[in-house]
Amino acid sequence: MRKFIILSPLVGLFFSGCTKKIEDLEGNNVPFDDTYVTISEVISLDIPNDQFSWIPNLANCLAVPFGQTIDYEAFIPTQNPNPYAHLTEDITALNVKMELTDVPDCDFDMLQSVEVYLVMNNDTCGNPINDASQLVFPDDGVVYSGSCSTTATEPGPYYNAVLLGSYDNFYNGIGDVINLNVNEDARLDQFIYAQNFQTYAFMVFDKAFTQNSANIKTTMDLRAKLINSPD
């Protein structure tokens, strides 16, 4: 199932009073205090159970036979239509909460691990990014030379994906809500500025479910600094 996600507009605090001006007057030379706001964005992931179709006598919430695991991945189109996003900077993740909403009698113990990433739509040459092998991370040390003219990417350090958060400490009875271990080093500015990007989820299942699909609601709490300009 193809999913389209629209991120809720940035809170009203972004639109009013977010640019401050200092008059050149004595006694007014006071440095600005950084102003931070929190944004909550919600996405939804529907996972079909056709990946378990090969299992005979499929039973709900029971281990995949023979100690096997099932990998599941999805690139989810995501949109931030807010034109005022550029009034913020240093956008980072505070918390990423995942909720299993509609699989009776199962909880997150059916997972072995989960990773969530933000990914750009296209590479520097304009090719769609739709496979994990195309992901370039900040730690990869890639430098873009300007060899493609189809995008506005400037030459210099380049990446098209960041790890938002992960979790691998699943246990029996964990429940239907988890909070990922957030990647505090991830800078999300370029994704939010792009307005159209992707959320990439990679999960490893070690238990099956019998419903047609499992829905996972993901809430991302982001922290952003308002840009103060004395000009």
QUISULVEN-V779696 format. One record per pair of residues at least 12 apart in sequence whose ideal C-beta (glycine too) atoms are under 10 Angstrom apart, sorted by the first residue. I is the first residue (numbers start at 1). GAP is how many residues later the second one is. Records with the same first field share a line. If there is no record, write none. Layout:
I = GAP ; GAP
This chain:
1 = 45 ; 46 ; 47 ; 73 ; 212
2 = 44 ; 72 ; 74 ; 75
3 = 40 ; 41 ; 42 ; 43 ; 71 ; 72 ; 73 ; 74 ; 75 ; 196
4 = 72 ; 73 ; 74 ; 75
5 = 36 ; 37 ; 38 ; 39 ; 40 ; 71 ; 72 ; 73 ; 74 ; 75 ; 193 ; 194 ; 213
6 = 35 ; 36 ; 37 ; 71 ; 72 ; 73 ; 74 ; 75
7 = 32 ; 33 ; 34 ; 35 ; 36 ; 71 ; 72 ; 73 ; 74 ; 75 ; 78 ; 185 ; 188 ; 190 ; 192 ; 213 ; 215
8 = 31 ; 32 ; 33 ; 34 ; 72 ; 73 ; 74
9 = 30 ; 71 ; 72 ; 73 ; 74 ; 75 ; 76
10 = 27 ; 29 ; 31 ; 70 ; 72 ; 73 ; 74 ; 75 ; 77 ; 78 ; 182 ; 212 ; 214
11 = 26 ; 27 ; 28 ; 29 ; 71 ; 213
12 = 25 ; 72
13 = 22 ; 23 ; 24 ; 25 ; 26 ; 74 ; 75 ; 211 ; 213
14 = 23 ; 25 ; 68 ; 70 ; 71 ; 72 ; 73 ; 74 ; 210 ; 212 ; 213
15 = 67 ; 68 ; 69 ; 72
17 = 18 ; 209
18 = 17 ; 19 ; 66 ; 69 ; 70 ; 208 ; 209 ; 210 ; 211
19 = 68 ; 207 ; 208 ; 209 ; 210 ; 211 ; 212
20 = 12 ; 15 ; 206 ; 207 ; 208 ; 209 ; 210
21 = 207 ; 208 ; 209 ; 210
22 = 206 ; 207 ; 208 ; 209
23 = 207
24 = 206
29 = 201
31 = 197 ; 199
32 = 194 ; 196 ; 197 ; 198
33 = 195
34 = 56 ; 191 ; 192 ; 193 ; 194
35 = 53 ; 189 ; 190 ; 191 ; 192 ; 193
36 = 52 ; 54 ; 56 ; 58 ; 187 ; 188 ; 189 ; 190
37 = 51 ; 185 ; 186 ; 187 ; 188 ; 189
38 = 56 ; 57 ; 183 ; 184 ; 185 ; 186
39 = 41 ; 43 ; 46 ; 49 ; 52 ; 55 ; 153 ; 181 ; 182 ; 183 ; 184 ; 185
40 = 54 ; 55 ; 57 ; 179 ; 180 ; 181 ; 182
41 = 37 ; 39 ; 55 ; 151 ; 158 ; 177 ; 178 ; 179 ; 180 ; 181
42 = 55 ; 57 ; 175 ; 176 ; 177 ; 178
43 = 33 ; 35 ; 73 ; 156 ; 158 ; 173 ; 174 ; 175 ; 176 ; 177
44 = 32 ; 55 ; 57 ; 171 ; 172 ; 173 ; 174
45 = 27 ; 29 ; 31 ; 53 ; 71 ; 154 ; 156 ; 158 ; 168 ; 169 ; 170 ; 171 ; 172 ; 173
46 = 28 ; 30 ; 56 ; 166 ; 167 ; 168 ; 169 ; 170
47 = 25 ; 27 ; 53 ; 56 ; 154 ; 156 ; 158 ; 162 ; 164 ; 166 ; 167 ; 168 ; 169
48 = 24 ; 163 ; 164 ; 165 ; 166
49 = 54 ; 156 ; 159 ; 160 ; 161 ; 162 ; 163 ; 164 ; 165
50 = 162 ; 163
51 = 13 ; 19 ; 20 ; 21 ; 154 ; 157
52 = 12 ; 18 ; 153 ; 155 ; 156 ; 157 ; 158
53 = 155
54 = 14 ; 16
55 = 13 ; 15 ; 153 ; 155
58 = 150 ; 151 ; 152
59 = 148 ; 149 ; 150 ; 151
60 = 43 ; 44 ; 45 ; 46 ; 50 ; 147 ; 148 ; 149 ; 150 ; 151
61 = 42 ; 43 ; 44 ; 45 ; 46 ; 48 ; 49 ; 146 ; 147 ; 148 ; 149
62 = 44 ; 48 ; 145 ; 146 ; 147 ; 148
63 = 47 ; 142 ; 143 ; 144 ; 145
64 = 46 ; 48 ; 141 ; 142 ; 143 ; 144
65 = 143
67 = 139
68 = 137 ; 138
69 = 42 ; 43 ; 44 ; 134 ; 135 ; 136 ; 137 ; 138
70 = 40 ; 42 ; 133 ; 134 ; 135 ; 136 ; 137 ; 138
71 = 41 ; 42 ; 131 ; 132 ; 133 ; 134
72 = 39 ; 42 ; 129 ; 130 ; 131 ; 132 ; 133 ; 142
73 = 42 ; 58 ; 59 ; 127 ; 128 ; 129 ; 130 ; 131
74 = 124 ; 125 ; 126 ; 127 ; 128 ; 129
75 = 42 ; 44 ; 46 ; 53 ; 54 ; 55 ; 56 ; 57 ; 123 ; 124 ; 125 ; 126
76 = 40 ; 43 ; 121 ; 122 ; 123 ; 124 ; 125 ; 142
77 = 44 ; 119 ; 120 ; 121 ; 122
78 = 40 ; 41 ; 43 ; 113 ; 116 ; 117 ; 118 ; 119 ; 120 ; 121 ; 122
79 = 115 ; 116 ; 117 ; 118 ; 119
80 = 111 ; 112 ; 113 ; 114 ; 115 ; 116 ; 117
81 = 114 ; 115
82 = 110 ; 113
83 = 112
85 = 104 ; 106 ; 107 ; 108 ; 109 ; 110 ; 139
86 = 103 ; 106 ; 107 ; 141
87 = 137 ; 139 ; 140 ; 141 ; 142
88 = 101 ; 104 ; 105 ; 134 ; 135 ; 136 ; 137 ; 138 ; 139
89 = 98 ; 100 ; 103 ; 104 ; 135 ; 136 ; 137 ; 138
90 = 97 ; 98 ; 99 ; 133 ; 134 ; 135 ; 136 ; 137
91 = 95 ; 96 ; 97 ; 98 ; 99 ; 100 ; 101 ; 102 ; 131 ; 132 ; 133 ; 134
92 = 72 ; 90 ; 91 ; 92 ; 93 ; 94 ; 95 ; 96 ; 97 ; 130 ; 131 ; 132 ; 133
93 = 23 ; 25 ; 69 ; 70 ; 71 ; 72 ; 87 ; 89 ; 90 ; 91 ; 92 ; 93 ; 94 ; 95 ; 127 ; 128 ; 129 ; 130
94 = 88 ; 90 ; 126 ; 127 ; 128 ; 129
95 = 70 ; 84 ; 85 ; 87 ; 124 ; 125 ; 126 ; 127 ; 128
96 = 18 ; 20 ; 68 ; 69 ; 70 ; 71 ; 82 ; 83 ; 84 ; 85 ; 86 ; 87 ; 122 ; 123 ; 124 ; 125 ; 126
97 = 68 ; 80 ; 81 ; 82 ; 83 ; 120 ; 121 ; 122 ; 123 ; 124
98 = 13 ; 16 ; 18 ; 67 ; 69 ; 78 ; 79 ; 80 ; 81 ; 82 ; 103 ; 105 ; 118 ; 119 ; 120 ; 121 ; 122
99 = 76 ; 77 ; 78 ; 79 ; 116 ; 117 ; 118 ; 119 ; 120
100 = 74 ; 75 ; 76 ; 77 ; 78 ; 109 ; 114 ; 115 ; 116 ; 117
101 = 75 ; 76 ; 113 ; 114 ; 115 ; 116
102 = 74 ; 107 ; 109 ; 110 ; 111 ; 112 ; 113 ; 114 ; 115
103 = 73 ; 106 ; 107 ; 108 ; 110 ; 111 ; 112 ; 113
104 = 105 ; 106 ; 107
105 = 104 ; 105
106 = 70 ; 101 ; 102 ; 103 ; 104 ; 105 ; 108
107 = 63 ; 64 ; 65 ; 66 ; 67 ; 68 ; 69 ; 70 ; 71 ; 100
108 = 59 ; 62 ; 63 ; 65 ; 66 ; 67 ; 68 ; 69 ; 70 ; 99 ; 108
109 = 61 ; 62 ; 63 ; 64 ; 65 ; 66 ; 67 ; 97 ; 98
110 = 60 ; 64 ; 93 ; 95 ; 96 ; 97 ; 98 ; 99 ; 104
111 = 56 ; 57 ; 59 ; 63 ; 67 ; 92 ; 93 ; 94 ; 95 ; 96 ; 105
112 = 56 ; 58 ; 91 ; 92 ; 93 ; 94 ; 95
113 = 53 ; 54 ; 55 ; 56 ; 57 ; 89 ; 90 ; 91 ; 92 ; 93
114 = 51 ; 52 ; 53 ; 54 ; 56 ; 64 ; 66 ; 87 ; 88 ; 89 ; 90 ; 91 ; 102 ; 104
115 = 48 ; 49 ; 50 ; 51 ; 52 ; 53 ; 65 ; 68 ; 85 ; 86 ; 87 ; 88 ; 89
116 = 47 ; 48 ; 49 ; 50 ; 51 ; 64 ; 66 ; 67 ; 83 ; 84 ; 85 ; 86 ; 87 ; 102 ; 104
117 = 15 ; 18 ; 20 ; 44 ; 45 ; 46 ; 47 ; 48 ; 49 ; 66 ; 69 ; 74 ; 81 ; 82 ; 83 ; 84 ; 85
118 = 42 ; 43 ; 44 ; 45 ; 46 ; 68 ; 70 ; 72 ; 73 ; 74 ; 76 ; 79 ; 80 ; 81 ; 82 ; 102
119 = 13 ; 15 ; 16 ; 17 ; 41 ; 42 ; 43 ; 45 ; 72 ; 78 ; 79 ; 80 ; 81
120 = 14 ; 15 ; 16 ; 31 ; 33 ; 39 ; 40 ; 41 ; 42 ; 70 ; 71 ; 74 ; 76 ; 77 ; 78
121 = 39 ; 70 ; 73 ; 74 ; 75 ; 76 ; 77
122 = 12 ; 28 ; 29 ; 31 ; 38 ; 72 ; 74 ; 75 ; 76
123 = 12 ; 13 ; 21 ; 25 ; 27 ; 28 ; 30 ; 35 ; 37
124 = 12 ; 18 ; 20 ; 21 ; 22 ; 23 ; 24 ; 25 ; 26 ; 27 ; 28 ; 29 ; 31 ; 34 ; 36
125 = 22 ; 23 ; 24 ; 25 ; 26 ; 28
126 = 22 ; 23 ; 24 ; 25 ; 27
127 = 21 ; 23 ; 24
128 = 70
129 = 31 ; 32 ; 68 ; 69 ; 71
130 = 68 ; 70
132 = 29 ; 68 ; 70
134 = 26 ; 27
135 = 24 ; 25 ; 26 ; 27 ; 28 ; 65
136 = 22 ; 23 ; 24 ; 25
137 = 22 ; 23 ; 24 ; 25 ; 26 ; 49
138 = 19 ; 20 ; 21 ; 23 ; 24 ; 25 ; 47 ; 48 ; 49
139 = 20 ; 23 ; 24 ; 46
140 = 17 ; 18 ; 19 ; 20 ; 21
141 = 16 ; 17 ; 18
142 = 15 ; 16 ; 17 ; 18
143 = 12 ; 13 ; 14 ; 15
144 = 12 ; 13 ; 14 ; 15
145 = 13
153 = 37
159 = 28 ; 31
160 = 30 ; 31 ; 37 ; 38
161 = 25 ; 30 ; 36 ; 37 ; 39
162 = 21 ; 23 ; 24 ; 25 ; 26 ; 28 ; 29
163 = 17 ; 18 ; 19 ; 20 ; 22 ; 23 ; 37
164 = 16 ; 18 ; 19 ; 22 ; 24 ; 27 ; 35 ; 36 ; 37 ; 54 ; 56 ; 58
165 = 13 ; 14 ; 15 ; 16 ; 17 ; 18 ; 19 ; 21 ; 53 ; 55
166 = 14 ; 15 ; 16 ; 17 ; 36
167 = 12 ; 13 ; 14 ; 36
168 = 13 ; 36
169 = 12
170 = 34 ; 36 ; 37
176 = 40
177 = 40
178 = 38
179 = 40 ; 42
180 = 38 ; 40
182 = 38 ; 39
188 = 32 ; 34 ; 35 ; 36
189 = 35
192 = 30 ; 32
199 = 19 ; 21
201 = 15 ; 17
203 = 13
